[in-house]
Amino acid sequence: MPEQAISFASGRNVLYGTLGLPEVRPRAAVVLVHGWSGCRMGPHRILVESARHLNERGLAALRFDLSGRGESEGDPFETDLDLMTRDTCAAVRELRSRLPHGTPIALWGMCSGGNVALGALGIDDGIRAAVCWSTYPFQSQRRRRQDLKRTGHFLGQYVRKALRRETWKKLLRGRVNFRMVMKVLFGHFSKEQGEGGRDLQESAREAQIVAELGRFPGRLFFLFGGADPEAGDARKIFQPFFSERGVRADFDEVPGANHNFYSLEWKRMAIERSTRWLLRALEEG
């Protein structure tokens, strides 16, 4: 499939991406959004392969680097949900300008890129559907038991590591990063309970996004890895939320897969299942 490097503006930043087109007139188009610390390739090139699979099925696909990530301009330390959402809406406008008028457009986000995609739905009312991989609820939707479960999961991992000879060698050599260990175990608590105007503003914005999601007229698809420690609780929060509000949201999981679908088979299953769902959702409207 033909691919081309493109650039476009988002606020003061120039963003860079890769646009893939099918050999015939595209039946629809997709903007792919990477996670918080990633780039437009995605972990183990999963977004590259997703975009090309979409091209083979007759869809245009734009994957791009968010501000401060990959090749795009911007300060990575100034990135937040608002900026990422603005970038994504700019990518949608850019893609729309390059396609025949009326081409249906969907979003496809991974991890926090899924949250960004959900945030963009309330800004651009021309987006028909969204695929969200390994996407967790917003802070305003989270329950404290999720944080407790997350801490327990990682604590168990560290306990198992403590029984290994390699871990003790690292400890004796001073190569264990205790600050990072504490951040992994308890960082989510401090983020939720943080003080200051910025935290309050972010909570207010997320609450607004959640309210807008409850009115989304299109279709949503959530895919999780079966071995992702937070997947079960995420689904328990998202599923009743959308069901109670009459939003059409479907849920699926790849058995045994981790958060980033790190195996050839898990990746294949994630891409193929999501593409089938998206084609069906766009056809049904």
Beta strands, then each sheet from edge to edge (+ up, - down):
strand 1: 3-10
strand 2: 13-20
strand 3: 28-33
strand 4: 59-64
strand 5: 105-110
strand 6: 127-133
strand 7: 219-225
strand 8: 248-254
sheet 1: 1+ 2- 4+ 3+ 5+ 6+ 7+ 8+
end
